[in-house]
Amino acid sequence: MIPLSFIVLAAFALGACGDDAEGSADEPAPVETTADEPADAPAEEPASEPLMVTMQDFHYGDLPESVPVGTELAVTNASQGELHEFVAFRLPDGDERSADEIMEGDLDSLLGGSMPTMVLLAPPSSSDQIVAVGEPVFTEAGRYLVLCAIPTGADAEAYLNAAAGSDGPPEVDGGPPHFMNGMYTVIEVVA
C-alpha cells in the first residue's frame, strides 16, 4: 500500500527528489562550502545569489544545516535517469526531532494536513528548475523537513506530463518514493 504521505506529496503536482543530507546518525554527509563559510555556521544574511542545491540519487548536495530567512534556492538534478524534487514542510515550533526520527514516526499525520511551503523539481541531468508550489525562498524562520516523493524508477517525462494534467497524484509506474531510499533531511531557517 502506498503511504498517505506519498499521495499527499504527489498531489502537489510535480515532484522530484533529493538525498538525506544528514546521513546516518553516526556519520553526517559531507556538505560543500566555500572557504569563507564553514559548513556548520549559518550565513549572516541571505546571499545575493540563490543557494544552489544539487539533487541526485538519493540525496541533496550543497545543502547546509541552516540558512537565514530570505534564502533563495535553485535546484539542479545531477541524476542521469531519476526526476527529483525538493519538497519543504515547515515543522511545528518546538519539534526538535532529527530527520530520521521524523521519517520513522508518523509521517502521515505530520504531512497529511500540511501544505508544503515549496516544491521545486528538476528533470534528470538538468538545471531547469520547475517551481510547482510556493516560491523558492525561505520566508519564515523554523525547521523544515525536506524530502523527495517521486517514485523510484518513474519515467520523468511521463511523470511530468501526468502531473501537469492531474488534480491529484499522477498515476505512473515506479517503485517506492525516493524518501524511502533516504532522500530527506531537515534544514533550519534562522532569523
C-alpha positions in Angstrom: 0.0 0.0 0.0 1.3 3.5 -0.9 1.8 5.7 2.2 -0.6 8.6 2.6 2.4 10.9 2.7 3.3 9.9 -0.8 -0.2 10.5 -2.1 -0.3 13.9 -0.3 3.1 14.9 -1.8 2.2 13.7 -5.3 -0.9 15.7 -5.2 1.2 18.9 -5.2 1.7 18.5 -8.9 5.2 18.0 -9.9 7.6 16.2 -7.6 11.2 15.3 -7.6 13.7 14.0 -5.0 16.9 14.5 -3.1 19.1 12.7 -0.7 19.4 12.8 3.1 22.0 15.5 3.8 22.1 14.3 7.4 23.2 10.8 6.5 23.3 8.3 9.3 23.2 9.2 12.9 26.9 8.4 13.2 28.3 10.0 10.0 26.8 13.2 8.5 27.1 13.5 4.8 29.7 16.0 3.6 28.5 19.5 2.9 30.3 21.5 0.3 31.0 25.1 1.4 33.2 28.0 0.3 36.4 28.9 2.1 34.5 31.9 3.5 31.7 29.9 5.1 32.1 27.0 7.5 29.7 24.1 7.0 28.0 24.4 10.4 27.8 28.1 10.6 24.6 29.8 9.5 25.0 32.6 6.9 24.8 36.1 8.4 22.5 37.4 5.7 20.8 35.9 2.6 23.2 35.6 -0.3 22.6 37.8 -3.3 22.8 34.7 -5.5 20.5 31.7 -4.9 21.8 28.8 -2.9 22.4 26.0 -5.5 21.2 22.6 -4.3 22.3 19.6 -6.3 19.8 16.7 -6.2 21.0 13.2 -7.1 20.3 9.6 -6.3 19.3 9.8 -3.4 20.4 12.9 -1.6 20.6 16.7 -1.6 24.1 18.1 -2.1 25.3 21.6 -1.2 22.6 22.0 1.4 23.9 23.4 4.7 22.3 22.6 8.1 21.0 26.1 8.4 20.3 29.2 6.3 19.0 32.7 7.0 15.4 33.8 6.4 15.2 35.1 2.8 17.5 32.5 1.3 16.5 31.8 -2.3 17.1 28.3 -3.7 17.9 27.0 -7.1 17.9 23.2 -7.7 19.7 21.2 -10.3 19.5 17.5 -10.9 22.8 15.5 -11.4 20.9 12.2 -11.7 21.1 10.5 -15.1 17.7 8.9 -15.0 15.7 10.0 -12.0 13.4 13.0 -11.7 13.9 14.7 -8.3 12.1 17.3 -6.2 12.7 19.5 -3.2 9.6 19.5 -1.1 9.9 21.6 2.1 7.4 21.3 5.0 7.7 23.7 8.0 7.8 21.7 11.2 5.8 22.7 14.2 7.6 25.0 16.6 9.4 23.0 19.3 9.8 19.9 17.1 13.5 19.1 17.6 13.4 15.5 16.2 16.1 14.5 13.7 15.1 13.8 10.1 15.5 10.0 10.8 13.2 10.3 13.8 10.6 12.2 11.8 10.7 9.7 9.0 10.4 6.7 11.4 7.5 8.3 13.2 4.0 9.1 12.0 4.9 10.8 8.7 1.3 10.6 7.5 0.0 12.7 10.4 2.8 15.3 10.0 2.3 15.7 6.3 -1.4 14.7 5.9 -2.8 18.1 6.7 0.1 20.3 5.7 0.8 22.1 2.5 4.4 22.3 1.6 6.0 25.8 1.6 7.7 25.0 -1.6 8.0 22.2 -4.2 10.9 22.5 -6.7 11.6 20.0 -9.4 14.4 19.3 -11.9 14.4 16.8 -14.7 17.3 14.3 -14.9 20.7 15.8 -15.9 19.2 19.3 -15.9 19.4 22.7 -14.1 15.9 23.6 -15.4 14.0 24.3 -12.2 10.3 23.8 -12.1 8.5 25.7 -9.3 5.4 23.7 -8.6 4.3 25.1 -5.2 5.2 28.4 -3.5 8.2 30.4 -4.2 11.8 29.1 -4.0 12.6 31.3 -0.9 12.6 30.5 2.8 10.5 33.4 4.1 9.8 32.2 7.7 12.2 31.0 10.4 11.9 27.5 11.7 12.9 23.9 11.0 11.8 22.3 7.7 11.6 18.7 6.6 12.8 18.4 3.0 12.1 15.3 1.0 11.5 13.8 -2.4 8.4 11.7 -3.1 9.0 10.8 -6.8 8.5 7.1 -7.3 11.8 5.3 -7.8 12.3 4.5 -11.5 9.4 6.6 -12.7 9.8 7.9 -16.3 10.5 11.6 -15.8 8.6 12.7 -18.9 5.6 10.6 -18.2 5.5 11.8 -14.6 5.7 15.5 -15.6 3.1 15.1 -18.3 0.8 13.2 -15.9 1.3 15.8 -13.2 0.5 18.7 -15.5 -2.9 17.2 -16.3 -3.8 15.9 -12.9 -5.5 17.3 -9.9 -4.1 14.5 -7.7 -1.2 12.2 -7.7 0.0 11.3 -11.2 -0.6 7.7 -12.0 2.8 6.5 -13.3 4.7 3.3 -13.0 7.5 3.2 -10.4 8.7 1.9 -7.1 8.7 3.4 -3.6 9.1 7.2 -3.2 12.7 8.5 -3.2 12.3 9.4 0.5 12.2 5.6 1.2 15.7 5.5 -0.3 16.9 8.1 2.1 16.2 11.3 0.2 15.2 13.5 3.1 16.7 15.9 5.6 16.0 18.8 8.0 17.2 22.3 7.4 16.9 25.2 9.9 16.0 28.7 8.7 17.2 31.3 11.2 16.1 34.9 11.7 
